[in-house]
Amino acid sequence: MKVKLKICGMRDANNIMEVASLKPDYFGFIFYPKSPRFVADDFILPVKLSPDILRVGVFVNETSSAIIEKAKTYPLDYIQLHGSETPEQCQALRQLGLGIIKVFSVGDDFDFEITKPYKSVADYFLFDTKGKHHGGNASTFNWDLLKQYDQDIPFFLSGGLSPENMNEVAKLDGMNIHALDVNSGVEASPGVKDISKLKQLINHIELIAKD
């Protein structure tokens, strides 16, 4: 079971470069003003940030024009859509050459049928924990529900991931997991990642890959 790693909620320049030395596959930058990890309007990416780490912009019910502007400014490789964005909006952004990650908030009553209209317009899905916030709820959902998913589109697993529950992730072997999306579970404070926790998590991921 080999999975990639996305570290989301990055915004501090020094922390970005420190975490980049661990060579994650993706960085997530949140452009949603109501998030405690919002990058702020004056956000500047470190010039020395490796292009090998793919850049994901996280948006919630944002206009396509605003998304496109941010994608050009930073520049972004993928757009992560965390709200009620339509398949039509996903398709329009994808036609501009942007990768699309469509997010679904999963609760006990989640119906995976709602993912089907997005299959042709998203590169990946992301399954996160349903809660009062658009992401960052710091809790896991019932991963047994993923057995109801047809596994057609590879997905990011998100919601409360930390070094402590990596053994549970290993039990999801056989599912179409593309990457783990970590945020609050590896933080020292909102927007600042704890290097020690990240190293622990990466060690667990490497062990999972060997099993």
C-alpha positions, -999 to +999 in steps of 0.1 A: +000+000+000+018+031-013+002+065-006+014+100-012+014+128+014-003+162+013+004+186+040-024+212+042-028+246+059+007+259+052+013+296+054+044+305+074+074+309+051+100+295+075+078+265+083+071+259+046+108+255+039+114+234+070+086+210+060+097+211+024+129+194+035+109+163+043+098+161+006+060+157+008+042+153-025+018+181-020+014+214-001-021+228+005-027+265+008-060+277+021-076+306+004-108+306+025-109+337+047-129+320+074-103+293+080-079+297+109-052+286+084-061+312+058-030+323+041-040+361+041-041+385+012-004+393+015+008+357+013+041+351-006+055+317-014+092+312-007+112+316-039+133+286-031+103+262-027+109+232-049+086+227-079+086+190-071+061+197-043+028+202-061+008+232-050-028+228-041-051+259-036-080+252-013-112+271-020-148+271-007-176+283-029-153+308-046-159+323-081-140+308-110-124+342-118-110+345-082-097+309-083-080+315-117-063+347-104-049+328-074-038+299-096-018+323-118-003+342-089+012+314-069+011+293-093-011+263-084-010+228-098-044+217-083-076+233-071-092+217-041-129+226-040-144+223-005-179+237-010-210+230-031-192+237-064-210+222-094-196+197-119-199+225-145-175+247-125-151+219-120-151+211-157-145+248-167-115+251-144-101+218-155-103+229-192-079+256-182-053+230-173-059+230-135-060+197-117-093+193-098-097+177-063-134+177-053-140+173-016-169+155+000-177+157+037-185+123+050-209+116+078-227+084+089-255+091+064-233+100+034-245+087+000-216+080-024-240+084-053-235+122-050-199+117-062-209+103-096-216+135-115-180+146-106-163+115-120-156+130-154-146+164-141-122+157-112-087+142-111-092+131-075-118+131-048-111+140-012-131+124+016-131+145+048-150+144+080-183+162+081-184+189+108-192+225+115-162+237+094-153+232+058-124+209+067-101+212+097-125+195+121-097+175+137-116+143+138-119+112+116-150+098+101-160+061+101-136+047+075-157+016+071-180+038+050-154+038+023-163+002+015-195+017+000-173+037-025-168+021-059-131+032-059-133+044-095-116+078-088-085+078-066-090+098-035-072+117-007-081+107+028-085+136+052-098+144+086-080+140+119-050+121+105-020+119+129+008+095+137-015+079+163-040+065+137-016+054+109-021+018+120-058+022+112-049+036+077-030+004+070-063-015+073-076+003+042-053-016+019-070-024-014-088+009-016-080+035-042-062+059-018-040+083-037-027+103-007-032+112+029-041+148+036-028+159+070-033+192+088-042+198+124-030+164+136+006+174+129+005+210+141+023+229+168-002+257+163-028+266+135-008+269+103+025+258+118+035+221+114+054+202+141+085+186+124+088+159+149+051+148+144+056+149+107+087+127+108+067+102+129+039+102+104+062+098+075+079+068+092+045+052+096+037+057+060+070+042+049+062+011+071+028+008+056+043+008+021+066-020+031+039-043+045 
